[in-house]
Structures are given as structure tokens and as C-alpha cells.
Amino acid sequence: MKTITIHQEGTKLISINDDDEEELETYSKKLSSILENNNISILQTKFTSVITRPSKIISIVIKEMVDTQKPIKTKSRDVIHSKKKEPGEQDEYTLTDED
């Protein structure tokens, strides 16, 4: 997921998201092409369309967002089992590998 922030003269920031999986460098080069146009440009993502005048754009910031919602896959889990102790005995633990 990428977040695109457009800085324009005299206006608030425009922030949009894009789920494009393309590498950041290639994506940035393609996006910079809107600045070459002298007329109105349309920046369209899966979620949003922005119509802008490139001559008013000061900068465009593109950030690659890391997806922290994906679960981490593991092959096994380490589980600590505790043994019930009699009065006066010390705690005893066994580490096992469960699938």
C-alpha cells in the first residue's frame, strides 16, 4: 500500500492511498509524469481520483506503507508446561515443540 501526499500552492495537503504493488522507484517515476503536463492532470488510483493543475504542485511525497495486519506464519509453537508441585517443591517447567 502506498500513501501519496500532494503539496500544492495555497491549499491543504491532498493524501490518497493506492494498493499498487509496483516498486517504489518505478511507481515514483510514473507518477512524476503528471508534473510534465501544462494543463489539468488526473491522478487515479483504485480508491480515488484527483484532478489537479501541475503548475500549482510544489511536491509529491510517496510512502510505502508496511502491512502490519498480516499474520506471521510459524511452523511450530514453543509451549511451556508447568508441573503441579507439592508443598515445599520448586517449580518445574518443560519446553516442548507443538505443531
KEFIKOL-59190 format. One record per residue (C-alpha): x, y, z. Coordinates in pm, 1 decimal. Layout:
<recs>
rec px: X | py: Y | pz: Z
...
</recs>
This chain:
<recs>
rec px: 0.0 | py: 0.0 | pz: 0.0
rec px: 128.8 | py: 343.4 | pz: -90.2
rec px: 26.7 | py: 679.8 | pz: 51.0
rec px: 59.4 | py: 974.5 | pz: -185.9
rec px: 66.0 | py: 1327.5 | pz: -42.4
rec px: 41.5 | py: 1620.7 | pz: -282.4
rec px: 165.0 | py: 1963.1 | pz: -167.5
rec px: 12.4 | py: 2249.1 | pz: -368.0
rec px: 44.0 | py: 2628.3 | pz: -350.7
rec px: -206.2 | py: 2786.8 | pz: -113.1
rec px: -410.6 | py: 2474.6 | pz: -37.3
rec px: -424.2 | py: 2195.9 | pz: 216.6
rec px: -240.0 | py: 1871.0 | pz: 159.2
rec px: -409.2 | py: 1605.7 | pz: -51.3
rec px: -347.1 | py: 1248.5 | pz: 70.0
rec px: -459.4 | py: 939.1 | pz: -117.0
rec px: -387.7 | py: 566.5 | pz: -93.6
rec px: -301.9 | py: 321.0 | pz: -368.4
rec px: -268.7 | py: -55.8 | pz: -336.3
rec px: -30.0 | py: -84.1 | pz: -632.3
rec px: 240.3 | py: -348.5 | pz: -570.9
rec px: 493.4 | py: -188.3 | pz: -806.2
rec px: 838.3 | py: -98.5 | pz: -669.9
rec px: 857.4 | py: 249.1 | pz: -518.6
rec px: 1121.2 | py: 377.2 | pz: -764.0
rec px: 926.3 | py: 271.9 | pz: -1074.9
rec px: 598.7 | py: 394.0 | pz: -927.3
rec px: 752.1 | py: 734.6 | pz: -846.5
rec px: 887.2 | py: 778.1 | pz: -1198.5
rec px: 545.1 | py: 705.6 | pz: -1348.5
rec px: 374.1 | py: 943.0 | pz: -1107.3
rec px: 620.7 | py: 1222.2 | pz: -1179.7
rec px: 493.3 | py: 1230.4 | pz: -1537.9
rec px: 188.9 | py: 1431.4 | pz: -1423.5
rec px: 423.9 | py: 1720.8 | pz: -1345.2
rec px: 531.1 | py: 1738.5 | pz: -1711.4
rec px: 181.2 | py: 1834.5 | pz: -1824.1
rec px: 96.3 | py: 2205.7 | pz: -1850.1
rec px: -279.3 | py: 2161.9 | pz: -1829.3
rec px: -504.0 | py: 1970.2 | pz: -1591.7
rec px: -385.5 | py: 1624.2 | pz: -1480.6
rec px: -584.7 | py: 1338.1 | pz: -1335.5
rec px: -423.2 | py: 1108.8 | pz: -1080.6
rec px: -637.2 | py: 799.8 | pz: -1049.3
rec px: -591.9 | py: 510.0 | pz: -806.6
rec px: -818.7 | py: 218.9 | pz: -723.0
rec px: -975.0 | py: 423.8 | pz: -443.2
rec px: -956.0 | py: 788.9 | pz: -557.1
rec px: -928.5 | py: 1028.8 | pz: -849.0
rec px: -762.6 | py: 1369.2 | pz: -808.5
rec px: -786.1 | py: 1642.1 | pz: -1071.5
rec px: -505.1 | py: 1891.1 | pz: -1031.0
rec px: -312.7 | py: 2165.5 | pz: -1207.5
rec px: 54.2 | py: 2053.0 | pz: -1222.2
rec px: 181.5 | py: 2413.6 | pz: -1226.2
rec px: 45.5 | py: 2452.5 | pz: -868.7
rec px: 207.3 | py: 2134.3 | pz: -730.9
rec px: 509.4 | py: 2203.3 | pz: -511.1
rec px: 594.1 | py: 1840.9 | pz: -431.8
rec px: 458.5 | py: 1487.4 | pz: -418.2
rec px: 555.5 | py: 1250.4 | pz: -136.8
rec px: 508.1 | py: 876.7 | pz: -186.8
rec px: 540.7 | py: 643.3 | pz: 111.2
rec px: 535.4 | py: 266.1 | pz: 104.4
rec px: 320.6 | py: 151.2 | pz: 394.3
rec px: 406.6 | py: -176.2 | pz: 568.6
rec px: 108.1 | py: -400.3 | pz: 626.9
rec px: 112.0 | py: -488.7 | pz: 996.0
rec px: -223.5 | py: -666.5 | pz: 975.2
rec px: -87.0 | py: -979.2 | pz: 804.8
rec px: -36.2 | py: -1266.7 | pz: 1047.8
rec px: 312.5 | py: -1403.8 | pz: 1092.4
rec px: 325.2 | py: -1768.9 | pz: 988.7
rec px: 513.5 | py: -2012.5 | pz: 1207.8
rec px: 578.4 | py: -2382.8 | pz: 1165.1
rec px: 556.8 | py: -2471.3 | pz: 1531.6
rec px: 499.6 | py: -2319.0 | pz: 1871.1
rec px: 707.7 | py: -2347.3 | pz: 2182.9
rec px: 485.7 | py: -2415.5 | pz: 2481.2
rec px: 589.9 | py: -2416.1 | pz: 2843.3
rec px: 412.3 | py: -2676.6 | pz: 3052.9
rec px: 425.7 | py: -2646.1 | pz: 3428.0
rec px: 409.1 | py: -2942.9 | pz: 3660.4
rec px: 191.5 | py: -2911.5 | pz: 3968.1
rec px: 409.7 | py: -2901.2 | pz: 4271.0
rec px: 367.0 | py: -3042.2 | pz: 4613.1
rec px: 413.5 | py: -2810.8 | pz: 4910.3
rec px: 786.0 | py: -2742.0 | pz: 4957.4
rec px: 883.7 | py: -2842.4 | pz: 4597.8
rec px: 1029.2 | py: -2595.4 | pz: 4348.3
rec px: 857.5 | py: -2509.6 | pz: 4018.4
rec px: 943.1 | py: -2742.6 | pz: 3729.1
rec px: 887.0 | py: -2649.2 | pz: 3362.9
rec px: 919.1 | py: -2847.0 | pz: 3041.6
rec px: 965.5 | py: -2680.0 | pz: 2699.9
rec px: 803.7 | py: -2871.2 | pz: 2414.0
rec px: 758.6 | py: -2807.1 | pz: 2042.8
rec px: 396.2 | py: -2836.9 | pz: 1929.1
rec px: 271.8 | py: -2835.5 | pz: 1566.8
</recs>
